[in-house]
Amino acid sequence: MTTVLQEHDQGLRDELRAWLSKHPPPTMHVAATREEAETLREWQRQLNEAHWVGIHWPVEYGGRGASAAQVAVYNEELARADAPPLLGRAGVSLVGPTLMAHGTDEQRRRWMPRILSGDDVWCQLFSEPDAGSDLAHLSTRAEKTGGLYRVTGQKVWSSYARFADWGIALVRTDPGAPSHKGISMLALPMRAKGVYVRPLRQITGDSEFNEVFLDDVEVPVEHLIGPEHAGWGVANTTLANERGAAFVWKEQVLLEVALGVLFKSCARRQQLQDPLTRQRLAASWIDVELFRWHNRRTLARLARGEEIGSESSLVKLFWAGMSQRLYESAVSVLGADALLLPRDEHAIDDGRLVLGLLASRANSIMGGTSEIQRNVIGERLLGLPREPRPR
């Protein structure tokens, strides 16, 4: 796979690396205030002016038509430059591909250029407090009256919702239909009357996630994305773009960097001769190498035009566990200094190890819980029978 990347994508790597050397990214990674959100929005505008946003989008929509391998290179270089995630990443990764597949010409003309530029920031309004891991169990309803949908309900875990201009929302438009039927997707204006956003403080101290309350919010019918009552199929397009080569390659680089910090810190402390320390380091190195080779195999398959499908659950499940093990090993080996927070003069790597430890607790929950991934692997890859539902 290394040969594939070098032959096809070294030019893109060199071009991006040169651009980043002249345009250093902001030092922040999560926006806590509107001023910080504007800093990230301006960073996205700079990237977009050089055509470094949405490179996987087709050229006719403002992208570069990049291959999966090129997207992997792109995310690798951004991660190595310590660039923050895009403020408008939900729009670029989720909304744009959904509009390409299911939007009208007018919707694409109206929203897609502003998604790339960061002029419109989108959030995802899918998960609900009472639905758990069963997305189809959503209860937010949209009643159609004339030329409007009136939307009432609650959403949760919406990244950057308090800074968003639009939300891509799953709503129930036919309450009498089965759970996977009667769902529609709407483009919901986040500044409309009746939209209330409450930040959720995370264990890291950040408030990237939010819960969103919708109280009789008026949404024009022309904001319907895809057919009415067929939103489940539209949502599958959205969810198919939530993970993949871009996600895993970025995480690969971040874990390699964390492992490098761990090795260097142990060397400075003269801990590499301790047999228990060496065992923990070796186990972490093996985890990261397994992850790297799995990702290379995935990219090679994508380059051949193969579909990955349910096998993405394997990488999600492995990544969730190995990322938690890596940061737990770092704290176990380095001791209390690895728990010091940023801005403490004795913190290791400016406190990133402890932030990684805290943030990794969510890895087995977000983007599909590890329990759900095991079900997918068992049923769809191994062909195991589904557990009968109680009557």
C-alpha positions in Angstrom: 0.0 0.0 0.0 2.9 2.3 0.6 3.9 1.9 -3.0 0.4 2.9 -4.1 0.4 6.0 -2.0 3.9 7.1 -3.2 3.2 6.5 -6.9 -0.2 8.2 -7.0 -0.2 10.8 -4.3 3.3 12.2 -3.6 2.5 15.3 -5.6 -0.6 16.0 -3.5 1.3 15.4 -0.3 4.1 17.8 -1.3 1.7 20.4 -2.4 -0.3 20.3 0.8 2.8 20.2 3.0 4.2 23.2 1.2 1.0 25.1 1.7 0.8 24.3 5.4 4.3 25.5 5.9 3.2 28.9 4.7 -0.2 28.9 6.3 0.2 27.4 9.8 -3.0 26.2 11.4 -4.6 27.7 14.5 -3.3 26.2 17.8 -6.8 25.5 19.1 -8.6 22.2 18.5 -12.1 22.8 19.9 -14.0 26.1 19.8 -15.3 27.1 23.2 -16.5 30.6 22.3 -17.9 32.3 19.2 -14.6 34.1 18.8 -12.8 30.8 18.6 -15.4 29.5 16.3 -14.8 32.4 14.0 -11.1 31.6 14.1 -11.8 28.1 12.9 -14.3 29.4 10.3 -11.5 31.7 8.9 -9.1 28.8 8.8 -11.6 26.9 6.7 -11.9 29.9 4.4 -8.2 29.9 3.9 -8.1 26.2 3.1 -11.0 26.6 0.7 -9.4 29.4 -1.2 -6.5 27.0 -2.0 -9.0 24.2 -2.8 -8.1 22.2 0.3 -11.7 21.6 1.6 -13.8 18.7 0.4 -11.1 17.4 -1.8 -13.1 14.1 -2.2 -16.0 16.1 -3.8 -16.3 15.9 -7.6 -14.6 18.8 -9.4 -18.0 20.1 -10.7 -19.0 20.7 -7.0 -15.8 22.5 -6.0 -13.7 19.5 -4.9 -10.6 17.9 -6.4 -12.2 14.5 -7.2 -9.6 13.0 -4.9 -9.3 9.2 -4.5 -9.7 7.4 -1.2 -5.9 7.1 -1.0 -5.5 10.9 -1.7 -8.0 11.7 1.0 -5.9 9.5 3.4 -2.8 11.4 2.5 -4.7 14.7 3.0 -5.8 13.8 6.4 -2.4 12.4 7.3 -0.7 15.7 6.5 -3.3 17.8 8.3 -2.9 15.6 11.4 0.9 15.8 11.3 0.6 19.6 11.0 -1.6 19.5 14.2 -4.4 21.2 12.3 -7.8 21.4 14.0 -10.9 19.6 12.6 -12.9 21.8 10.3 -15.6 23.8 12.0 -17.8 22.8 9.1 -16.8 19.2 8.9 -20.3 17.9 9.2 -21.3 19.8 6.1 -18.2 18.7 4.2 -18.3 15.1 5.2 -22.0 14.4 5.6 -24.2 17.0 4.1 -22.4 17.6 0.9 -22.4 13.9 -0.2 -26.0 13.6 0.9 -27.0 16.5 -1.3 -25.1 15.1 -4.2 -27.1 11.9 -4.0 -30.5 13.1 -2.9 -30.7 16.9 -3.1 -32.4 19.0 -5.8 -30.4 21.1 -8.2 -31.6 24.2 -6.3 -30.5 22.8 -3.0 -27.0 21.9 -4.3 -26.6 25.4 -5.9 -27.7 27.1 -2.7 -25.8 25.2 0.0 -22.8 23.3 -1.4 -20.5 26.3 -2.2 -21.2 27.8 1.2 -20.5 24.5 2.9 -17.0 24.5 1.4 -16.2 28.1 2.2 -17.4 27.8 5.8 -20.0 30.5 5.3 -22.6 28.0 6.3 -21.7 25.6 9.2 -23.9 22.5 9.5 -24.6 20.1 12.4 -26.1 16.7 12.5 -29.5 16.3 14.2 -30.0 12.5 14.3 -29.5 11.1 17.8 -32.2 11.4 20.4 -32.1 10.9 24.2 -34.8 8.2 24.3 -33.7 6.4 21.1 -30.4 5.0 22.4 -28.5 3.2 19.7 -31.7 2.6 17.7 -31.7 5.6 15.5 -35.0 4.5 13.8 -36.7 4.9 17.2 -36.6 8.7 16.9 -39.7 10.6 18.0 -39.0 14.2 16.8 -42.1 14.9 14.7 -42.7 17.2 11.7 -46.3 18.1 10.9 -46.9 19.4 7.4 -49.2 22.3 7.1 -49.4 24.1 3.8 -45.9 25.0 2.7 -44.3 24.3 6.1 -43.2 21.5 8.3 -43.6 22.3 12.0 -40.9 20.4 13.9 -41.0 19.5 17.6 -38.6 17.3 19.5 -35.2 16.9 21.0 -31.8 15.9 19.6 -28.5 15.2 21.3 -24.7 14.8 20.7 -24.8 17.4 17.9 -21.2 18.7 17.4 -20.9 22.5 17.1 -24.7 22.9 17.1 -24.4 26.2 19.0 -22.2 27.7 16.2 -24.2 26.0 13.3 -26.3 27.9 10.7 -28.1 24.7 9.5 -28.8 21.2 10.8 -29.5 18.1 8.8 -32.4 16.6 10.7 -34.2 13.3 10.8 -37.8 13.7 11.7 -40.9 11.5 11.8 -43.4 12.7 9.2 -45.7 9.6 9.4 -46.2 8.5 13.0 -48.3 5.6 12.0 -45.7 3.9 9.8 -43.2 1.3 11.0 -40.1 2.6 12.7 -37.9 2.6 9.6 -40.7 4.1 7.5 -42.3 7.5 7.8 -39.0 9.3 8.4 -37.9 12.3 6.4 -34.8 14.4 6.3 -35.0 18.2 6.5 -32.5 21.0 6.3 -33.4 22.9 9.5 -32.3 26.5 10.0 -30.6 26.7 13.4 -31.3 30.4 13.9 -35.1 29.9 13.5 -37.6 30.7 16.2 -38.1 27.7 18.5 -34.5 26.3 18.2 -32.7 26.1 21.6 -29.2 24.8 22.0 -27.6 23.8 25.3 -23.9 22.9 25.3 -22.9 19.6 27.0 -19.7 19.8 29.1 -17.5 16.8 28.5 -15.1 15.0 30.8 -12.2 16.8 28.9 -13.7 20.2 29.9 -14.7 21.0 26.3 -18.3 21.5 25.2 -18.1 20.4 21.6 -21.4 18.4 21.8 -24.8 19.9 22.4 -28.4 19.0 22.9 -31.0 20.8 20.7 -34.6 21.5 21.6 -37.0 22.1 18.8 -40.3 23.8 19.7 -42.7 24.2 16.8 -39.9 25.2 14.4 -41.1 26.2 10.9 -39.2 24.6 8.1 -40.2 25.3 4.4 -41.2 22.2 2.5 -38.5 22.9 -0.1 -35.9 22.1 2.6 -37.0 18.4 2.4 -33.9 16.4 1.2 -35.0 13.3 -0.7 -38.5 11.9 -0.9 -40.9 12.5 2.0 -41.2 9.5 4.3 -38.1 7.9 2.7 -35.5 9.6 5.0 -34.1 6.3 6.3 -32.6 5.6 2.9 -31.3 9.1 2.7 -29.8 8.8 6.1 -27.9 5.7 5.1 -26.1 7.8 2.5 -25.2 10.2 5.3 -24.0 7.5 7.7 -22.0 5.8 5.0 -19.8 8.9 4.9 -19.5 9.3 8.7 -16.5 6.9 8.8 -14.1 5.4 6.4 -10.6 6.0 5.0 -10.5 9.6 6.0 -11.5 8.9 9.6 -9.2 6.0 10.2 -6.2 7.5 8.6 -6.4 10.6 10.7 -6.8 8.6 13.8 -3.9 6.4 12.7 -1.6 9.4 12.6 -2.8 10.8 16.0 -2.2 7.5 17.7 1.3 7.2 16.1 2.1 10.7 17.4 0.9 9.7 20.9 2.9 6.5 20.8 6.0 8.5 19.8 5.5 10.8 22.8 5.2 7.8 25.1 8.4 6.2 23.8 10.4 9.5 24.0 9.1 10.2 27.5 10.1 6.7 28.7 13.5 7.2 27.2 14.1 10.5 28.9 13.1 8.9 32.2 15.4 5.9 31.6 12.4 3.5 31.8 13.1 1.5 28.7 15.1 -1.2 30.6 12.2 -2.0 32.9 10.6 -5.2 31.6 7.0 -4.3 32.5 7.4 -0.9 30.8 8.8 -2.6 27.7 5.9 -5.1 27.6 3.3 -2.2 27.8 5.1 -0.3 25.0 5.4 -3.4 22.9 1.7 -4.1 23.2 0.8 -0.5 22.2 3.2 -0.6 19.3 1.7 -3.9 18.0 -1.8 -2.4 18.3 -0.8 0.7 16.3 0.9 -1.5 13.7 -2.1 -3.7 13.3 -4.3 -0.7 12.9 -1.9 0.7 10.3 -1.8 -2.4 8.2 -5.6 -2.9 8.4 -6.0 0.7 7.1 -3.6 0.1 4.3 -5.5 -3.0 3.2 -8.7 -1.0 3.3 -7.2 1.7 1.1 -5.9 -0.8 -1.3 -9.4 -2.3 -1.6 -11.0 1.1 -2.1 -8.4 1.9 -4.8 -9.5 -1.2 -6.7 -13.1 0.0 -6.5 -14.2 -2.5 -3.9 -16.9 -1.8 -1.4 -16.0 -2.1 2.3 -19.5 -2.2 3.8 -20.0 -4.0 7.1 -16.3 -4.6 7.5 -16.0 -0.9 8.6 -17.4 -2.2 11.9 -14.2 -4.2 12.4 -12.0 -1.1 12.3 -14.3 0.9 14.5 -14.4 -1.8 17.1 -10.6 -2.3 17.1 -9.9 1.4 17.1 -12.1 2.0 20.1 -10.4 -0.6 22.2 -6.8 0.0 21.1 -7.0 3.8 21.5 -8.2 3.3 25.1 -5.5 0.8 25.8 -2.8 3.1 24.5 -3.7 6.0 26.7 -4.2 3.8 29.7 -0.7 2.3 29.1 0.7 5.8 28.9 -0.7 6.8 32.3 0.3 3.5 33.8 3.9 3.8 32.7 4.5 7.5 33.2 2.5 7.9 36.4 1.1 11.1 37.8 2.9 13.4 35.3 0.8 12.0 32.5 -2.3 13.2 34.3 -1.3 16.9 34.4 -3.6 19.2 32.4 -2.5 21.6 29.7 -0.8 24.8 30.9 0.8 23.0 33.8 4.6 23.5 33.5 5.3 19.8 34.2 2.6 18.4 31.9 3.8 15.9 29.3 3.2 17.0 25.7 1.2 20.0 27.0 -1.3 17.6 28.7 -2.4 15.8 25.5 -1.9 12.4 27.0 -4.5 13.0 29.7 -6.8 14.7 27.3 -6.5 11.6 25.0 -7.2 9.3 28.0 -10.4 11.2 28.8 -11.6 11.7 25.3 -11.0 8.0 24.4 -13.6 6.9 26.9 -16.2 8.0 24.3 -14.7 6.0 21.4 -16.6 2.9 22.3 -19.9 4.8 22.3 -19.8 7.4 19.6 -20.4 6.6 15.9 -22.1 3.3 16.9 -21.4 1.6 20.2 -19.0 -1.4 20.4 -21.9 -3.6 21.2 -23.6 -2.5 18.0 -20.4 -3.1 16.0 -20.2 -6.7 17.5 -23.7 -7.3 16.4 -23.0 -6.1 12.9 -19.8 -8.3 12.7 -21.6 -11.3 14.0 -24.7 -11.1 11.8 -23.4 -9.6 8.6 -19.8 -10.9 8.4 -19.9 -14.1 10.3 -23.5 -15.1 9.4 -24.5 -15.8 13.0 -28.3 -15.9 13.7 -29.9 -12.9 15.1 -31.2 -13.1 18.7 -35.0 -13.4 18.6 -36.8 -10.4 19.9 -39.0 -11.0 22.9 -42.7 -10.9 22.1 
